[in-house]
């Protein structure tokens, strides 16, 4: 039950994020799991750390590639907003 609550909370938190941020989180968690599983018995922590780092970067790059038509703008007051990019911009 505890695992279900934690997983549900993580999914709700990711719902408001951009594709880049979602990709980074998912890549980091997946990379840590794979790194820990592949590492030797005495170096599971190091394997998880390296896997998380590589997974985070790879996930962020993959997530960023899927945001091709989304641009971020700032108005005169510094507020950030997201809108579709102008045609031919990307």
N, C-alpha and C positions, 0 to 999 in steps of 0.2 A: 504494500500500500504506500509506503514511504517513497519508493522509487517512482511510482506512478504520479504522486504529487509533485516530486521534483521535476520529472520529465514534462508534466503539464505546465508547470511554472516556466520552464525554459522555453517551451514552445510559444507561450503567450508573450514572453519577453521578446522573442525573435520576430513576432508578427509585425511590429512597428519598425523594424530595421530595414535598411536598404539591402539590396542583393549583395553588395560587397561585404557588408557587416555580417550578414547571414552566412555567406560563404566562408568568411574567416572563422566564425565560431564553429560551424560544422566541420570545417577542415581541421581546426585545432583539436577538437574533441576526437575526431576520427584518427588523426595522426598520432595523438597520445595513446590511444588504444592499440593501434597497430605497432607503434614503436615499443610499447611495453610488452606486447605479445612476441615480437620478433627478437627482442634483446635477450642476452644470456641471463641465467638465473641470478647472477650477482650484480647485474647492471640494469635492472628493470626501470629504475627511476631515471637514469640517464637516457635510456631508450625512449621513455615517455616524453621527456623534455625535448629531445631532438625531434621526435615525431610530431609533437605539438607545434614546434616552431616551423618546421617544414610544411605541415598541414595548414597552419594559419596563413602563411604566405601564399601557398598554392590556392587555398580556398578563396582568399581575397582577390587574387588575380582572376580566377574563374568567375567569381561573382561580379567583378568589375566588367568583364567582357560581356556579361549579359545585360548591362545597363546602357546599351548603346544609344538609346533615344531619350535618356534622362539627363537633364542639365541642372546644376545647382546655381542659384543666383542669390545676390544680396541686394537689398534695397538701400536707400540713403540712410536708414536708421540702423543698419547692420543686421537686420533680420534676414534669416536664410529661408529660401523657399525653393521648391522643386517644380520644374515645368518641363514640358517636351522641348527638345532642342530644335533650333531652326532647321529647316530643310537644307540638306547638304552640309551641315555642320560636322557631322561625324563621318 
